[in-house]
């Protein structure tokens, strides 16, 4: 690097420190200097409100400047060659540091979990000793499949990824609707082993898809991925201890592949669900699901109707509101939405230099996001049996959340907040976090647009150019958009899985009642693993990628032990599986998602929560650090 480049980088770092998040700078300062005094008053930040970054830490301008000056000096010394004073903090120190950075106590057990978010436990390149003919088949090349592939390749385990689409990317390949993006901060919604130069705090679809492509290219995964290859059936052969997987390529040709291990990484946000409404097929204009967005259809100057008002519609509506002649949105029930201060907010160029040139800053920024968006809310989602208002909230903290979000909604509606009919439409009656908490990217301000109409009545039937509601209302439409979600309750639903004794996975799961130990393994289905399986969605907030990395770590340890002990099959014991799922159900009974005040895709027709995890991320991290073979039926490998 030239002297001129170094000088410019130093200047940009000085600019970055002036803009940077102060609580994060404090953590960098402690590790670079070894001075733990920065964790104490008067430098200790106060607790931030909501989901924001709390950039100032609630500290005075004078204290902030002192911190910034000291951090810049430490960074320059480090860049000049001074090593980190504390390169790998102990678990105890990590908890103390995170508690200080967040301005609130963090439980003692978060040390190891924090280290994993810091990236101190990267993908292991320790080779796994498996037989020469050992092979893993992965179904899906989205977020989960790429994570598994990177780990298998690093360990030297042969594998093939089967992807039905023309290219990798999963949901970020398929979903191309206007405004499509992530509602988890992308510095957290990213692999711990693949930090990235993000241009925005919450990335849009193209950046997310590009990131996944970059990771695949960086790890040279292309030779291992078969695109345009859909899986039809996967059948376990007990005699050979192999999975026989029937595939079909884009030309309709069938092939059968064999694998010792089968990993389902096809996610839950597919296939799309289309409503059963009379006359849907009679609509004369373009009608399509958001996951099948038609770029050839112009919305400009058109009367557009959207059925559904969930996360996807919340992204689309504000994005298209000023392009259309009219926008009519048919909602089933209102959602809670949190303020979204960083919506479409770019990461300043200087800070992007900081993230790149000072990895410790990005690592600690990620850790703080992890606490804010992962387990911080978990306690507030528990039902208080003594609480006097169970119809509207769960406990005192949840009731405070209700007041905060209600006031926010009213403030965003402005003068329209005085319209009791509209307020009744948009203000949920169920407790906050009962359904997926959304981030408000202009939804309530959109409702102030005279072009936009929010309809609270169900669509009774559809005519060639209009939608008619149950109360007789008729709404003209040129284009119909179905924002009606996905078949999330039927896990592993894009191909048929047949285990021991010819039993299908669909039968084992009673169709929509999927259960798995650690959301990963199922009795009767040896050497079969589900990524993003039942009861694994972090419903109280957080990054799915963090959960998937934990699952993959667990699977890798099982494969390592299969190789070391010359095992041909491992199958979760029924008693272990059942006891775990009893704990899942018991924990859910005390949580918000079993509240009777709302409908949610989290639970099936039996009322059982199938999608969300009732456990803290830190607990799942501990459970998946190492696989216990005593919890599995084991078979020696057959020659």
C-alpha positions in Angstrom: 0.0 0.0 0.0 1.4 3.4 -1.0 2.0 6.2 1.5 -0.7 8.3 -0.2 -3.2 5.5 0.1 -2.3 5.0 3.8 -2.6 8.7 4.5 -6.1 8.8 2.8 -7.2 5.8 4.7 -6.1 7.4 8.0 -8.0 10.5 7.1 -11.1 8.4 6.4 -10.7 6.6 9.7 -10.6 9.9 11.5 -13.8 10.9 9.7 -15.3 7.5 10.7 -14.5 7.8 14.4 -16.3 11.1 14.4 -19.4 9.4 13.1 -19.1 6.0 14.7 -21.3 4.3 17.3 -19.8 5.3 20.7 -20.7 2.1 22.6 -18.9 0.1 19.9 -15.9 2.4 20.0 -15.6 1.7 23.7 -15.3 -2.0 23.1 -12.6 -1.5 20.5 -10.8 0.8 22.9 -10.8 -1.8 25.7 -9.4 -4.6 23.4 -6.8 -2.3 21.8 -5.5 -0.7 25.0 -6.3 -3.3 27.7 -7.7 -0.4 29.8 -10.9 -1.7 31.4 -11.6 1.7 33.0 -13.5 2.5 29.8 -16.2 0.1 30.9 -17.0 2.2 34.0 -18.5 5.6 34.7 -18.3 8.2 33.4 -17.9 6.3 30.1 -20.5 3.6 30.6 -23.4 4.1 28.1 -27.0 4.3 29.2 -29.6 1.8 27.9 -30.9 2.6 24.4 -34.6 2.7 23.5 -36.3 0.5 21.0 -34.2 -1.2 18.3 -32.0 1.7 17.4 -28.2 1.8 17.6 -28.0 4.3 20.5 -25.0 5.9 18.7 -24.3 8.5 21.5 -24.7 6.0 24.3 -26.6 8.7 26.1 -23.3 10.3 27.0 -22.4 14.0 27.0 -20.7 15.6 24.0 -17.6 16.1 26.1 -17.3 12.4 27.2 -18.1 11.2 23.6 -15.3 13.4 22.3 -12.9 12.0 24.8 -13.8 8.4 23.8 -13.5 9.3 20.1 -10.1 10.9 20.6 -8.8 7.9 22.6 -10.1 5.4 20.1 -8.6 7.2 17.1 -5.2 7.2 18.8 -5.6 3.5 19.6 -6.6 2.6 16.1 -3.6 4.5 14.6 -1.2 2.7 17.0 -2.7 -0.6 16.1 -2.4 0.2 12.3 1.2 1.1 13.0 1.9 -2.4 14.4 0.9 -2.4 18.0 -0.9 -5.7 18.8 -4.2 -5.9 20.5 -3.7 -5.8 24.2 -6.6 -8.2 24.7 -6.8 -10.3 21.4 -9.3 -12.8 22.8 -11.3 -11.6 25.9 -12.3 -14.3 28.3 -16.0 -15.2 28.5 -16.3 -13.2 31.8 -14.8 -10.1 30.2 -17.0 -10.5 27.1 -20.1 -10.4 29.3 -18.8 -7.4 31.2 -18.0 -5.6 28.0 -21.4 -6.4 26.4 -23.2 -5.3 29.6 -21.4 -2.0 29.5 -21.9 -1.5 25.8 -25.7 -2.1 26.1 -26.2 -0.2 29.4 -27.9 -3.1 31.0 -27.0 -6.5 32.6 -26.3 -9.4 30.3 -26.5 -12.9 31.8 -23.2 -14.6 32.6 -23.9 -17.5 30.2 -23.5 -15.2 27.2 -19.7 -15.3 27.0 -19.3 -18.1 24.6 -22.2 -17.0 22.4 -20.8 -13.5 22.3 -17.4 -14.9 21.2 -19.2 -16.7 18.3 -20.8 -13.5 17.1 -17.5 -11.8 17.3 -16.2 -14.2 14.7 -13.7 -15.7 17.1 -14.9 -19.1 16.0 -14.6 -19.1 12.2 -15.3 -22.0 9.9 -13.0 -24.8 10.9 -10.6 -26.1 8.4 -9.9 -29.3 10.5 -10.4 -32.1 8.0 -13.0 -34.8 8.8 -11.9 -38.4 8.2 -14.7 -40.0 6.2 -14.6 -43.0 3.9 -13.6 -42.4 0.3 -17.1 -43.0 -1.0 -18.8 -40.8 1.6 -21.0 -38.1 0.1 -23.4 -35.5 1.4 -26.4 -34.2 -0.6 -27.8 -30.7 0.1 -31.2 -29.7 -1.2 -31.2 -25.9 -1.8 -28.6 -23.3 -2.5 -30.0 -20.5 -0.4 -28.7 -19.0 2.9 -28.7 -22.4 4.7 -27.4 -24.5 1.8 -24.5 -22.2 1.2 -23.6 -22.2 4.9 -23.5 -26.1 4.9 -21.5 -26.2 1.7 -18.8 -23.8 3.0 -18.4 -25.9 6.2 -18.3 -29.2 4.3 -15.8 -28.0 1.8 -13.5 -26.6 4.5 -13.6 -30.0 6.3 -12.9 -31.9 3.1 -16.2 -33.7 3.1 -17.5 -34.5 -0.5 -20.9 -33.0 -1.2 -23.3 -31.9 -3.9 -25.8 -29.0 -3.7 -29.1 -29.5 -5.7 -30.8 -26.2 -6.6 -34.1 -26.0 -8.5 -33.5 -22.4 -9.7 -31.2 -21.3 -12.4 -28.9 -19.7 -9.8 -28.2 -19.8 -6.1 -29.8 -17.4 -3.6 -33.0 -19.0 -2.3 -35.5 -16.4 -1.2 -33.2 -13.6 -2.4 -33.1 -15.2 -5.9 -36.9 -15.7 -6.1 -38.3 -12.5 -4.5 -37.8 -9.5 -6.7 -40.8 -7.3 -5.8 -40.4 -3.6 -5.4 -38.8 -2.7 -2.0 -37.7 -6.3 -1.3 -35.1 -6.3 1.5 -34.2 -7.6 4.9 -35.8 -6.5 8.2 -32.8 -7.7 10.2 -29.7 -5.4 10.2 -27.5 -7.0 7.5 -24.3 -6.6 9.6 -26.1 -9.3 11.7 -27.9 -11.0 8.8 -24.6 -12.3 7.4 -22.3 -15.2 8.1 -19.9 -14.9 10.9 -17.2 -16.2 8.6 -18.0 -13.7 5.8 -18.1 -10.1 7.0 -19.0 -7.8 4.2 -18.8 -4.2 3.0 -22.4 -3.3 3.2 -23.6 -0.1 1.6 -26.8 0.1 3.7 -27.7 -0.8 7.2 -30.7 -2.8 6.0 -29.8 -4.2 2.6 -32.2 -4.5 -0.3 -32.7 -7.6 -2.4 -30.0 -7.1 -5.0 -27.3 -6.5 -2.4 -28.4 -9.6 -0.4 -28.3 -11.8 -3.5 -25.0 -10.3 -4.5 -23.6 -11.1 -1.0 -24.6 -14.8 -1.3 -23.1 -15.0 -4.7 -19.9 -13.4 -3.4 -19.6 -15.9 -0.5 -20.1 -18.8 -3.0 -17.4 -17.4 -5.3 -15.0 -16.7 -2.4 -15.3 -20.3 -1.3 -15.3 -21.6 -4.9 -18.6 -23.5 -4.5 -19.7 -23.4 -8.2 -18.4 -26.9 -9.1 -20.4 -28.4 -6.2 -23.8 -26.8 -7.1 -26.2 -28.3 -9.7 -28.7 -25.6 -10.7 -31.9 -26.2 -12.6 -32.1 -29.5 -10.6 -35.2 -30.1 -8.6 -35.5 -32.9 -6.1 -38.6 -35.1 -6.5 -38.2 -37.8 -3.8 -35.6 -38.9 -1.3 -35.8 -42.5 0.0 -33.7 -44.1 2.7 -32.3 -47.5 1.9 -31.8 -49.4 5.1 -29.6 -52.1 3.6 -27.1 -49.7 2.0 -27.5 -46.9 4.6 -27.8 -44.5 1.7 -30.3 -41.9 0.7 -31.6 -42.4 -2.9 -32.5 -39.0 -4.3 -34.5 -38.7 -7.5 -33.9 -35.4 -9.4 -35.2 -33.7 -12.5 -33.3 -31.2 -14.6 -34.6 -28.3 -16.6 -35.1 -30.5 -19.6 -37.2 -33.0 -17.7 -34.5 -35.6 -17.5 -34.5 -37.8 -14.3 -31.4 -38.9 -12.4 -30.9 -40.8 -9.1 -28.1 -39.7 -6.8 -26.9 -41.5 -3.7 -25.7 -39.9 -0.5 -24.8 -41.0 3.0 -26.2 -37.8 4.5 -29.1 -35.8 3.3 -29.5 -32.1 4.3 -32.7 -30.3 3.6 -31.9 -26.6 3.1 -35.0 -25.6 1.1 -36.3 -23.2 3.8 -40.0 -22.6 4.7 -40.8 -19.5 2.5 -41.9 -21.6 -0.4 -44.0 -22.5 -2.2 -46.2 -19.4 -2.3 -49.8 -19.6 -1.1 -52.6 -18.3 -3.2 -56.0 -17.6 -1.7 -59.0 -19.6 -2.4 -61.3 -16.8 -3.5 -64.1 -17.2 -5.9 -63.4 -15.6 -9.3 -59.7 -15.3 -8.8 -59.2 -17.0 -12.2 -61.7 -14.7 -13.8 -59.7 -11.5 -13.2 -58.9 -10.0 -16.6 -55.8 -8.1 -15.7 -52.4 -9.3 -14.5 -52.6 -11.2 -11.3 -49.6 -12.7 -9.6 -48.0 -13.6 -6.2 -45.2 -11.4 -4.9 -42.8 -14.3 -5.1 -43.6 -14.5 -8.9 -43.3 -10.8 -9.5 -43.8 -9.8 -13.1 -41.3 -7.1 -14.3 -43.2 -6.9 -17.6 -46.3 -5.4 -15.9 -46.2 -1.7 -15.4 -48.0 -0.3 -12.3 -47.7 3.3 -13.4 -51.1 5.0 -13.5 -52.9 1.8 -12.7 -55.5 0.8 -10.1 -53.6 -1.7 -8.1 -55.0 -4.0 -5.5 -53.0 -6.0 -3.0 -54.5 -8.9 -0.9 -52.5 -9.3 2.3 -50.8 -6.8 4.6 -47.9 -8.6 6.1 -44.1 -7.9 5.8 -44.1 -8.2 2.0 -46.9 -5.7 1.5 -45.4 -3.4 4.0 -42.4 -3.2 1.7 -44.3 -3.0 -1.5 -47.0 -0.5 -0.6 -44.9 2.5 0.4 -42.6 1.7 -2.6 -45.3 1.9 -5.3 -47.8 4.4 -3.7 -46.8 7.3 -5.8 -46.6 5.4 -9.1 -50.1 4.1 -9.2 -53.4 5.8 -9.8 -54.8 4.1 -6.8 -53.7 1.4 -4.3 -56.2 -0.7 -2.4 -54.9 -3.0 0.3 -57.0 -5.7 1.8 -55.8 -6.7 5.3 -56.8 -9.6 7.4 -55.7 -8.1 10.6 -53.4 -5.2 11.7 -49.7 -5.7 12.6 -47.5 -4.0 15.2 -44.6 -2.2 13.6 -41.5 -0.7 15.2 -39.8 2.6 14.2 -37.3 2.0 11.4 -34.8 4.9 11.8 -32.3 3.3 9.4 -34.7 2.6 6.6 -32.9 3.2 3.3 -30.1 4.8 5.3 -26.7 4.4 3.6 -23.6 3.5 5.6 -21.4 6.6 5.3 -18.3 6.0 3.1 -16.0 6.7 6.0 -17.7 4.2 8.2 -17.5 1.6 5.4 -13.7 2.1 5.6 -13.9 1.6 9.3 -15.8 -1.6 8.9 -13.3 -2.9 6.4 -10.0 -1.6 7.9 -10.9 -2.2 11.6 -12.6 -5.6 11.7 -12.8 -5.4 15.5 -15.3 -2.5 15.0 -17.5 -4.5 12.7 -17.3 -7.5 15.0 -18.5 -5.5 18.1 -21.1 -3.6 16.1 -22.4 -7.1 15.1 -22.4 -8.3 18.7 -24.4 -5.3 19.9 -27.0 -5.9 17.1 -27.0 -9.5 18.2 -28.1 -8.6 21.8 -30.6 -6.0 20.6 -32.3 -8.2 18.0 -31.8 -11.6 19.6 -32.5 -12.4 23.2 -33.0 -9.0 24.8 -36.8 -9.2 24.4 -37.2 -12.8 25.5 -38.2 -12.2 29.1 -40.9 -9.6 28.0 -42.7 -12.3 25.9 -43.5 -14.4 28.9 -47.1 -14.4 30.3 -47.5 -13.0 33.8 -50.3 -14.9 35.6 -50.9 -12.0 37.9 -51.1 -9.4 35.1 -54.5 -7.6 35.2 -54.8 -6.9 31.4 -54.1 -10.3 29.7 -56.4 -9.4 26.8 -54.1 -6.6 25.6 -50.6 -7.5 26.9 -48.6 -10.2 28.7 -46.9 -8.3 31.5 -45.9 -4.8 32.6 -43.0 -4.6 30.2 -45.1 -5.8 27.3 -47.7 -3.3 28.2 -45.1 -0.6 28.1 -44.1 -1.8 24.6 -47.8 -1.5 23.6 -48.0 2.1 24.8 -44.8 2.9 23.0 -45.8 1.4 19.7 -49.3 2.8 19.9 -48.0 6.3 20.4 -45.6 5.8 17.5 -48.5 4.7 15.2 -50.6 7.7 16.2 -47.7 10.1 15.6 -47.0 8.6 12.1 -50.7 8.9 11.1 -50.6 12.6 12.0 -54.0 14.3 11.6 -55.5 10.9 10.6 -55.0 9.6 14.1 -58.2 11.5 15.0 -60.1 9.2 12.5 -61.4 6.6 14.9 -62.3 4.2 12.1 -58.8 4.2 10.6 -57.1 4.0 14.0 -59.3 1.0 14.8 -58.1 -0.6 11.5 -54.4 -0.2 12.2 -54.1 -0.5 16.0 -53.8 -4.2 17.0 -55.8 -5.4 19.9 -53.4 -8.3 20.6 -50.1 -8.0 22.5 -47.0 -6.7 20.8 -44.9 -9.4 19.2 -47.9 -11.8 19.0 -47.4 -11.8 15.3 -44.2 -11.1 13.5 -43.0 -7.6 14.5 -42.5 -5.5 11.4 -40.3 -2.5 10.8 -42.1 0.5 9.6 -40.8 1.7 6.3 -43.4 4.3 5.8 -46.6 2.2 6.1 -48.5 4.6 8.3 -47.4 7.7 6.4 -48.5 5.9 3.2 -52.0 5.7 4.6 -52.1 9.5 4.6 -51.7 9.3 0.8 -55.1 10.0 -0.8 -54.4 7.4 -3.4 -54.2 4.6 -0.8 -57.2 2.8 0.7 -57.0 0.2 3.5 -59.9 -2.3 3.5 -60.6 -4.2 6.6 -63.3 -6.5 5.1 -62.5 -9.9 3.6 -62.7 -10.3 -0.2 -65.8 -12.3 -1.0 -65.2 -12.7 -4.7 -63.3 -11.3 -7.6 -64.8 -10.0 -10.9 -63.0 -9.3 -14.1 -62.0 -5.8 -13.1 -62.8 -5.5 -9.4 -62.7 -7.1 -5.9 -65.9 -7.4 -3.9 -65.9 -7.6 -0.1 -68.3 -9.5 2.1 -70.1 -6.3 3.0 -70.7 -5.5 -0.7 -67.9 -3.0 -1.2 -66.6 -3.0 -4.8 -63.0 -1.9 -5.6 -61.8 -1.4 -9.1 -58.4 -2.9 -10.1 -56.3 -3.2 -13.2 -53.6 -5.2 -11.5 -54.0 -7.7 -8.6 -51.0 -8.6 -6.4 -51.2 -11.5 -4.0 -49.1 -10.8 -0.9 -50.5 -13.9 0.8 -47.4 -15.5 2.1 -46.0 -19.0 1.9 -46.8 -22.6 3.0 -44.7 -22.3 6.1 -46.4 -24.9 8.2 -45.5 -27.7 5.9 -41.7 -28.1 6.4 -39.7 -29.8 3.7 -42.6 -29.5 1.4 -41.0 -29.3 -2.1 -40.1 -33.0 -2.2 -41.1 -36.2 -0.7 -38.9 -37.8 2.0 -39.3 -41.5 2.8 -37.5 -43.0 5.8 -37.4 -46.3 7.6 -40.1 -48.9 6.7 -41.3 -46.7 3.9 -42.8 -44.1 6.2 -43.1 -40.6 4.7 -41.9 -37.5 6.5 -45.3 -35.9 5.8 -47.0 -38.8 7.7 -44.6 -38.6 10.5 -45.3 -34.9 10.9 -49.0 -35.4 10.6 -49.0 -33.0 7.7 -48.7 -29.6 9.4 -47.4 -30.7 12.9 -43.7 -30.9 12.2 -41.4 -31.7 15.1 -37.7 -32.4 15.2 -35.0 -32.6 18.0 -33.3 -29.3 18.0 -35.3 -28.5 14.9 -32.7 -30.7 13.0 -33.2 -34.5 13.3 -36.2 -36.8 13.3 -36.6 -40.4 14.5 -37.1 -42.8 11.7 -35.0 -40.8 9.3 -31.3 -41.7 9.7 -28.6 -39.3 8.5 -31.3 -36.7 7.6 -31.0 -33.1 8.8 -33.3 -30.1 8.3 -31.9 -26.6 8.3 -34.4 -23.9 9.4 -36.5 -26.8 10.7 -39.5 -26.8 13.1 -39.5 -24.4 16.0 -36.3 -22.7 15.0 -37.4 -19.2 13.8 -36.2 -16.7 16.3 -39.6 -15.1 16.7 -38.5 -12.8 19.5 -36.1 -11.3 17.0 -32.7 -11.9 15.5 -30.9 -13.4 12.5 -31.9 -16.7 11.0 -28.3 -17.0 9.8 -27.0 -17.1 13.4 -29.4 -20.1 14.1 -28.4 -21.9 10.9 -24.7 -21.6 11.7 -25.4 -23.3 15.0 -27.3 -26.1 13.3 -24.5 -26.6 10.8 -21.9 -26.7 13.6 -24.0 -29.5 15.2 -24.3 -31.5 11.9 -20.6 -31.1 11.2 -19.8 -32.6 14.7 -22.1 -35.5 14.0 -20.4 -36.2 10.7 -17.0 -36.0 12.4 -18.1 -38.5 15.0 -19.6 -40.8 12.3 -16.3 -40.9 10.6 -14.2 -41.4 13.7 -16.4 -44.3 15.0 -17.0 -45.8 11.5 -20.8 -45.4 11.8 -23.0 -45.9 8.8 -26.1 -44.4 10.3 -27.2 -42.1 13.2 -30.8 -41.7 14.1 -32.3 -39.5 16.9 -33.8 -41.6 19.7 -37.5 -41.3 20.0 -37.4 -40.6 23.7 -34.9 -37.8 23.2 -37.0 -36.3 20.4 -40.3 -36.5 22.4 -38.9 -35.1 25.6 -37.4 -32.1 23.7 -40.7 -31.3 22.0 -42.6 -31.6 25.2 -40.3 -28.8 26.5 -40.9 -26.8 23.3 -44.7 -27.0 23.8 -44.6 -26.3 27.5 -42.4 -23.3 27.0 -44.8 -22.0 24.3 -47.8 -22.2 26.6 -46.3 -19.3 28.6 -45.4 -17.2 25.6 -47.1 -14.6 23.5 -47.6 -16.8 20.4 -50.2 -18.9 22.1 -52.2 -15.8 23.0 -55.8 -16.2 21.8 -56.2 -12.7 20.6 -54.7 -13.1 17.1 -54.2 -15.6 14.2 -50.6 -16.2 13.1 -48.8 -18.4 10.7 -46.7 -19.5 13.6 -49.3 -22.1 14.7 -51.2 -24.9 13.0 -54.9 -25.8 13.1 -54.3 -27.6 16.4 -53.1 -24.4 18.0 -49.6 -25.7 18.3 -46.7 -23.4 17.6 -44.7 -25.0 14.8 -42.5 -22.3 13.4 -41.1 -20.2 16.3 -38.5 -21.2 18.9 -39.5 -20.6 22.5 -35.9 -20.7 23.6 -33.2 -18.1 23.8 -30.5 -18.1 21.1 -27.8 -18.6 23.8 -29.5 -21.8 25.0 -29.6 -23.2 21.4 -26.0 -22.3 21.0 -25.0 -24.3 24.0 -27.1 -27.3 22.9 -25.6 -27.4 19.4 -21.9 -26.8 20.3 -21.4 -30.6 20.4 -23.5 -33.6 19.3 -24.1 -36.3 22.0 -24.1 -39.6 20.3 -25.8 -41.1 23.3 -28.9 -39.4 22.0 -28.8 -41.4 18.8 -29.3 -44.9 17.7 -26.1 -45.9 16.0 -25.3 -48.4 13.3 -21.8 -49.5 12.2 -20.9 -48.8 8.7 -21.7 -51.7 6.4 -18.9 -52.6 3.9 
